[in-house]
Structures are given as C-alpha cells and as structure tokens.
C-alpha cells in the first residue's frame, strides 16, 4: 500500500521524514507530470521530462518502501510474533536515504531523471553519514545535503548549462545555506530552498535561448521545484500553494510556442544503461562518449553508474560501455518517436523486437524497431515488454518475442496493451534470426493484417541454428557431449557435436541447406573473429552458388553464432 505521508517535527530529520518526503514528491510529480511534459524544450523537445521524473521518483520510492518492509519483516521475525504493532520506523536515516538514492539510480529515466538521481545521491552522501560524523544540527545538515546534491549534479553533467535544472538546484542550495546560517530549523531551510528554487525557475527563460523562444520555464527545474515543495511539506505539514502555469514571461511580440515544434537538429538517439565499472574506467568512458554525442550525464559511484547520452550511433555508445565494464538495462530511444508522442501523435504501426545482443539491438533500432535487449538467463518480464510497446507509441504494434520462453510474457503484455487501445500482434518467433527475417519484410504502409501475415510467413520460412559451448557432460539428441564441446543446434535441438566452432558451423550449414535455401544470415558473437565469417561465407558459396550470405555482429550477450536460412 502507498505510504500515508505525515508531517514531521520542524527540526527532525529521520527515516520517516525521508519516507514522507518521497511519498509527497512522487504525488507532486504525478500531478505535474503532464504539464511538465508539455513544456519540455531542452535539451530535446521530446515531451517526456515530466514522465521521466515521475518514473525515476517511482523507482526511488519503491526501493525505499521495500527497505521499510524488509525491516518490518525482520522485526516481526525477531520478536517471534505474527504482528508487531507500532513498528513503523525500524529503519535508520542512513538506510532510508541510501535506499532512496539507489532506487533512483537504477530506475533513472532520461536526462532529467538521471540528474534527479544524482541530486538524491548527494543528499544521501550527507544525510547517510553516521551520527558521529555529523558536525551540525538538522537545519545545517539539510542545507549541507542540498549543497552537496547541487555540486554532485553539476559534476555529473559533461557540459553544464545555466537556465536548467542545475541552476535551480544551485539556487535552492544557496538559499538553504542562508537560512541555516540564520539558525533556521530543517523546515526553515526546506522552505528557503523551495522559495529559492521557484525564483530561479522563473528566471530560466532569460538564461536559455530555447526556453525564451518557446516562452516556457525549464521542465526539469519545474520538476525539482515540485520535489523541494514536497520536502517543505514533509517537514512543516504545510502544503505548497498551487503553482502557476509553467510558462515563462513571453514578450508581447511573441506567443509561447509549441515545444515540440522546436529545432530538431542534433543526435537521433538517446542511450541509457546501468554500468558496473571502476571510477578509472568511467572517467575514460566519459571522455569517449563526450566525443560521440551530447547531453552526457554519468551518475552514481561505488562501482554502479547510470549512463545517459544522446548520439547518432547507439551501437558505439553501448560498445563504449562494454569496454568500460558491464552495461545492462540498456534503453535505446529514437527521438523522432518521442517527438511524435509529445505532439500527441501516434505512428500508425511499429515493431518491438526482443534481441539477444547489443549489436542486434542497435541494428533493430536503426531499422526503426524498438529493441528489448535480453541477456543470458535474464529474460525480460511482462512489464518490460509492455513498456517497450508504450515507448513505440503506435496505434498498431507487431511484437517479436524471439524465443519460446517469452511467448507467455509477450502474450500478457499484448493483452494489457490492447486494453489501452493499442492493436498488438505477437509473431511467434523462436530466434533472433527469425525476427530479422520478419523485420526485413515489414511494410508499415500496408494493411496491418497483411503485414502481420507477411512477417509471420517470413519468420516461419526461416530455419534457425545456434552454436553454443557445452558447460558440462550431458546427454543430447546427437549423443553425449563433454564440457567444452561445440554444440550445433537446429530449430532448438542439438544436431551436431564438434570440437571447433568453424567445423561445427559448416556441418550445421550442410544440414540446414540440405532442404534448400536462398539466403543465409550469420550473427557473430563478440569473441568470434571476422575470419570465421569469411570462411563460412566462402563455404556456402562453394557448395550453393545461388545462396546469398549476410553477416551481422551480435555484440555483447549474443550467442557465439546464430544462423538463419530462408
């Protein structure tokens, strides 16, 4: 159940105060979400800032709630009773703020959500310190936390720009420090920070040309004002007055413009992923990504980071993360789709494809599909597939699950999307190469039914093979394999057991082409050299002159080799 927010004593900062702040902030962002989306101009006019802030806050609040719930369960277990009345605050302040910040980090969405996550991390760095490490009272502590938050947010952005969410955060911190210097309580500091943020927000159209042209204030800053208003309400019990429409002061000669009609120059894709890496590797990653695109924000620490960048080559941005460490939860969004969503327009039709490899994800994105990356042993849940269908923002969606184990989740996601008014068809693809075959014949201009039939036929006409390495001795349909043997699978069953990848692949190709074929698709894993592809292409050409061969790089997380025969 949602936490019922309760006002706290004016000069008390504890776990319950953080819980109340989180609950109120989530509610405030929920109310302001559509208005903030409507004024989203900078850095990209894609009308999603309010949504991104809300989803980031939701992830943070969920993590905080889980921390309280876990502590309550531990308390019940320790007391040996089924219920413990009054056990509402078994969580420490340090545990609460760190859980809150971590939830924001792993769930951060977009440029604004990533910055909000870093702001909460800065707050956690101060409020999460052990009591003996604190040198000031609650008011001073909160002011210091807001200052640290602003400093860390500025440091996380590769090229800070004034007139943005960063400016609002800095103004809030300075106002909070001034209130603390005047011996203000924590509630006084919160009120001063809120007022300072509101004043700074009103000035943003004069600081950033894009805002001035559109006649709006900064969308991210508007969201931060809502979060700071929730902080003041949590500590004072007083609800902030309703904000005026989030527009700047347009001059008489200009009328506020539609933010989504702003200049659409700039990179075509937004790439976001979580990254496990060292600080040294992240420093090198920053420098590399800064040369690939713009709007670079890298937040986090202690081995876990959230990376956000706008680029024209999403594959290169992901590959840079692979070099730095272990990227996962990778999201690639095409801004054209987001701008269309922001204008309230839906594409007529879109494709959502589940793919096992970063290279394939980039390939599908470039082909206009919304990719969902699946890592070995971590199949995407229904919620992730439904999120991808929503991000595709189309009246009709073709969903390519890419594996039999995902059919149930895909069917459930499709059912939920249909309840939201989206027409969805699930094509029962069992391999990524069948998805590629279906995507190759996709015709967004034809009728939905004809398109689905053609894509289903293309997928069904594609036999699929996969090469894998046996991890242990086991019985297979082709005999007993030993650990380290290369297994050649055809249509999901082991057909060949070999010692080397090229030789086993040739045996698999012989069997797959025995019944004919016009096109062979090879998808190479990250550790397979180009020479293997060249050898297999020559092998196909020597025995089947009329068969063409195309080769793709599957990238990280893909199998050693995928084979499709159409």
N, C-alpha and C positions, 0 to 999 in steps of 0.2 A: 504493500500500500504506500502511496506517496506520504512523505513526512509532513506532518502538520506544523507549519512554521510558527514559532513562538518568540516574541521579543525577549531579548536578553537584558540583564542589568547593564547600565550605560557604560560601566568601566570594567566589563568582564569579557575576556576572550577565552573561550574553551571550545571543546569539540562540538558541543551542542550549538554554540554560536555559528560555527562553520557550517554545520548541518542546516541551520535555519537560513544562513546566507545562500547556500547552494540551492535550496528549495525555492527561495524567493527569486533568485536570479534566473532560474530555469523558467519560472512562471512569467517573469517580466519579459524575458526574451521570447517566450511563446506568444505573448500578447503583441509584441512589437515586430515579430518575425516578418509578416507581410509588408509592413510599412518600410522596414529596413531593406528588404529585397527590392522594393520599388525605387529606392534612391541609390542603389548600388552603381557607382560610376567608376571608381578607382580601386585597384589597378586595371580591372577589366569590367566592362559593363555587362555582366552576365547574370545580374539579378538573383544572386544566391547568398549574399553576405548574411542576411538575417537567418536563413536556413542553416548555413554553416555554423554560425554562432550558437544557434539553438541545439543542433546536433552535438556540437562539442560540449556544451554545458550539460546536455542529457547524459553523455558518456561519463562525464566527471561526477554527476550526481548519482549515477548508477553505481560507480565504483565506491563512492562514499557510503551509500546505503548498504552495499554488501559488507563493508568494513564494520558498520554498526551491527548488522545482522549476525555476522560471524562472531563478534564479541559477545552479543547477547546469547548465542547458542553455547559459546564456551562457558558463560556464566551459569547457564542452566545446567550444563553438564557437570560443572564443578560443584554445584550445590546439590546435585543428585535429585533434583526435582523437575517436574514437567514444566512448571511455570515459575517465573520469578517476577513478582510484581515490583514495579518501581525501578527495574533495572533498565533505565532508559539512557544511561550515559556511562557505559563501561569502557568507552574508547577515549584515549588520550588526545590532546590537541595535536600533538606531533603526528600520531597515526591518522587522524582525520584529514589534516591538510595535505599530508603526503599522498594519501589515497585519492583525495580530490584532484590533486595536480596530476597524478599518474593517470587517472581516468581521462582527464582532458588530453593528455599527451597521446595516449593510444587511440583516442577517438577524434582527434582534431580534424576538422574539415576546412579546406580552402585556406586562403591567405589569412583571413581574419580569425578563423578558428585556431590556426597554428599560433598566431600571436597571442590569443587569449590563453592558450595552453602554457605559453612561456610566462605570461603575466602571473598565472596561478602558481607556476613553479617558483617564481621569485617570492611570492607570498609565502609559499611553503618553506623556502630556504630560511626565512626569518622566524615565522611562527612555529615551524617544526623543530627549532633548536631546543635543546634540553633546557629546563628552567634555570639551572645553574649557569648556563651560558648567556642568559638574558641580562642586559645591563640597564633596563628601563622598565617603566610601568606599562600597562596595557595601551594607553594612548600613544606613547612613544614607540612602543613595539609595533603597533599597527602602522604608524607613519613610516617607520623604517621598512616595514614589509612592502608598502606601496612604492617606496623609493627603489628598493631592490627589484621589484617587479618591473618598473619602468626601465631601469638600467639593463636588466637581462633581455627585455623585449627589444630594445634598441640594438643590443649586441647581436641578437639572433638574426636581424634583417641585414642582408648584404649591403644594401644601399638605402638607408633610412630616408624617408621623405616627410617633410613637415606638412601639416594640414591633414594628417591621417590619424589613425587610432593611436599611433605612437605619441603624437603631440598631445592628445587628450590624456593619455596615461601619464606623461611627464607633468602636465599641469595639475592633475589630481595629486600626484606625489608632492609637488611643491606646496600646494595648499594644505595638504595633510601635515607636512613638516611644520608649517607656520602655526597651525592650530596646536600641534604638540608642544612647540616652543612656548606657547602661551598657557601651558599646563592644562590643555584640554583633555577630556576623557576620551576613551576609544570612540564613543558615539560622536563627540565633537569633531574628532579627526575624520570620521567617516562622513559627517555632514560637510565639512570643509572640502574634502576630496570630491564629493559629489558636486558641490557648487562650482568648484574649480574646473571640473571636467565639463560641466554644462556650458560654462563661459568659454572654455577653449573650443568646444564643439561649434558654438555659434560663429567662431572666427574662421573656421576651416575653409569656407568658400573663398575667402580673401587670400588664403595661403596656397591653394592648389588650383591651377587654372581649370582643370577638368571639372572640378566642383563648381567653380564660378560660372562656367559656361552652362552647366546644367541647372544652376540655381538650387543646389542641394548641399546639405552638410555631409560630412564623411559618414558612410554607412557603418564602418567598423567602429568609429568613435561613438556613433549613436548607440550601438550595442554595448559598448563599455560603460556609457552613462547609465544604461539600464542595470548593469551589474553592480555599479557603485551605488546606485539608488537602493538596490536590494541590500547592500551592506549596511547602509544607514538605517534602513527599516529594520533589519535584523537586530541592530544594537539599540535602537531607540523606540521601536514599536510604532513609529510614525510613518505612514505611507506617503511616498513622494507624490507630489501633485502630477496630474496627467500632463505629459509633455505635449508641446505644440507640434503641429505637423513638422516633420523632419526636413524642412526646406530652408535653404539659405535665403539671404536677403537679395532677391533679384532686383536689378535696377529697373526703372520704369521702361527703359527701351528694350528690355529683354524679358521673355517669359521663361519659366522653368521648362527645360527641355526633357524629353523622354530619355532617361539614362541609357536605355538600350539602343538608342539611335546614335550613340557617340562613335567616335572613330574606332574602327575595328582592326587597325593595324596592330602588329605585334605577334608574338608566338601563337600557334594554333592550339596547343595542348597544355593542360595542367597535369602535372605528375606529382603524386603524393605517395610516400611509403614510410613505413616504420623501418628503422635500421639498427641492427646490433653491430656496433663498431667502437673502436677506441677513439679517444679525442684526437690523437695524431692523424688517424685515418680520416676523421670527419673534417679536420682542417684542410687536408688535401682535397677532399670531396667538394668542400665549399668553393675552393679556387677553380676546380674543374667545371662545376655546374655554373659558376658565375660567367664562364666563357661560353656556355651553351645557350643561355636564355636570360630571363629576368625574373623579378618578383621572388628572388631566392630567400627563403626563410628556413633555417635549420634550428630546431629547438630540442631541448632535452639535456641529457647528461647521464653520467654513471653507466655508460655502455648502451643506453637506449635513446634513440633520436627519432624525431619526426621531420622528414624532409619534404619541402614544398618548393616547386619551381615551375615556371612557365617556359615551354620550349617548343620548337618545331619538330624536333626529333625525340619522341618519347623513349624510344629504344635506347638511345645513347644516355639519357638521364638515368634509366634503370641500370644499364650496364655499369655506369659510374658507381652506383650503389653497390653492385656486385664486387667491384674492385675494392671498395672501402670495407665491406663487411657482409652482413646477411640481411638483405632487404626482404620485407614481406608486407602483407596487406597493401599491395600495390594498387593504386587507383589512377587510371588514365582517363581524362575527360576532354572531349573536344569542345572548344569554346563556341563553335557555331551552334552546337546543340543547346548549350547553356543560354546563349543569347536568344535563341528561338523560344526557349522555355520562359525566359524573362519577359518576352513580349507577349506571353500568353499563347504563343503558337505551338502547336504540336506538329511534328513531322507526320506525314501520313503513315510511314512504315519504317521500322528499324529492326536490326538484328542484334541479339545478345548471344555471345559465344563464350562458352567455358573452355579454356585452353590450358594445357599443362606446360607452360614455358613462357618466360618473359619475352623472348623473341617473337613467339606466336601472338602474344598479347599485343605487341606493337604492330605486327603485321595486320591483325584484325582491326585495330584502331584506325590504321591508315586506310583500310578498305571501307571504313565507315561504320563498322560494327562496334558495339560496346563490349569490351572484353572483361571476363571474370577470370582472374588467374587462380589456378588450383595448384597447390604444392603437394608433393607425395605424402599420402597419409593424412591430409587435411582438406577433405572435400568441403566446398562452400555450403553453408546452410541455406535453408529456405529464405531467411531474411536477407542474406547477401544477394541471392538471385533476384528477389523482389526489388531490392534497392537498385540493382542494375537495370531492371525493366523500367523503374521510375525515372532513372537518370537518362535512359534512352529518349524519354519524353515524346512518345509517338502514340498515335491512335491505334496502330497495329504493330505487334511485335512478334518476331519469329525467334524462338528460344532454342539454341543448340546446346544441349547439356554435355555432349562429348564423352559420356560414359554411362553404362547401365546402372552404376551405383548412384547416379544423380537423378535418375528419372523420377523417383518419388518426390524429391525436393523440388525439382523443376515443375512437376505437375501441381504441387501445392502452391508454389509461387505464382504459377499461371492462374490458378483458381482465385487467389487473392487479388491479382491484378485485374482479372475480369470483373470482380466485384467493385473495382474502382473505375470501371468503364473502359478498360483497355482490352482490345481484341488480341488474344495471345494464342499462338500455335506452337506446340512443342514438337520438334522433329526428333525422332528417337536416334540421334547419332550416338555411336558407341566408341568413337575415336575422334581425335582432333583432325585427322586427315579426312574423315567423312564430313566434318564441319567445314573444312576448307573447300571441299568439293561442292557442298551446298552453297557456301558463300559465293563461289565463283559463278553460279548461275542465278544468283539473287537478282530479281528485277523489281526495283521499288516503284516503277511506273505502271506495272501490270496490275491485274486484279490480285487481291490477297489470296484467294483460293488457288488461282493458277500459279502464283509464286510459290506457295507452300507445296503444291504438288510437284513442281519442277525441282525445288530444293530437296524434297523428300526422295524423289527419284534419283537425283544425283548422289545423295548420301547412300541410298540403298544399293546403287550400282558400283560403289567403291568398296573393294575388299581392303581390309586393313591388316597390317602386320606391325609387330613391335619386337625390338631386340632388347633383352634385359640380361643382367648378370645374376646367376643363382647365388643366393646368400648362404645356402646350406644344402646338404644332401636331401633329396626328396624324390618321390615318385611323380612322374608326369605322364601325359598321354603319349609321349615319344620315348618313354623309358626312364631309367634312373639317372638323375643328374647329380653332379658333385658341386660343392661350393666353388665358385669361380668360373663354372661353365657358362657359355653364352647360350641363352635360350632364344629361339626364334618362334614367336607366336604368330599364328594366322587366325584372324577372326576370334581372338581370345583364347585359343587353345595352343599349347606347346606342340609345334610340328617338327622342329629341328633342334638338336643339341649339338653345339660345336665348341671348338677351343678358341677361335678368334672371331672378332666381330665381322671383318670383311668377308671371310669364307662363309660364315653362317648367314650373312645377309644375302650372299649370292644364292645359297641354297633356298632361302625363303623366296627370293625373287623368281627362281625357276618354278617353284610350285605355284606361286600366285599368278604368273604369266602363262602357266600351262593351259589355262582355260581362256586365254586371250586378254587383250587389254589395249588401250590406246594411249594412256598417259600414266606415268609412274611419278609419284610425289615422294620425295625423300625429305625428312625433317631430322636434321642432325642435332644431337645433344651437345652440351657445352664443351665436352672434352674430346669430341670426335674430330680429327683433323680433316682439312679440306681434301687431302689426298684420298680419303676413303670415299668421299662423294664422287671424285673424279674416276676412281676405279669402278664404282658401281654404275655410273653413267655409261662408261665405256663397255661394261659387261652387258648392260641392257641393249646398247646399240649394236653390239656384235651379234647377238642372238635374235634380236627383234627390231629390224630396221625401221618398221613403221611406228614404233612406240617412242613417244617423246618423254623426256625426263625433266622435271623441275626440282630444284633443291632450295630448301629454306633452313635457316638456323633457328632451332627451337629455343635456344637460350637457357638460362639457368632454370632448373626444376624440370626440364623436359627429359624424356627417356633418352638412352643412348642413340636410338634410331627408331623413327616411325616411318612406315612405308604404306603408301596408298596406291592402289591400282584401279583405275577407272576404265 
